[in-house]
């Protein structure tokens, strides 16, 4: 098992992977359609997207948490 202190990093890893998978798939479909090379193009686009999304999520998530904490009421 992974120590709890790594939970935010693991969360960012999975979140960025799933979101980049879906968004890159949709973008690839819109650009190419369901042609013969769709899957190969999608996986290539996903790899680049995930490599970008993971560090961005790690940087943006704490900022987003603070913003949300300011916008919601306690109770």
Secondary structure, 3 states (H helix, E strand, C coil): CCCHHHHHHHHHHHHHHHHHHHHHHHHHHHHHCCCCCHHHHHHHHHHHHHHHHHHHHHHHHHHHHHHHHHHCCCC
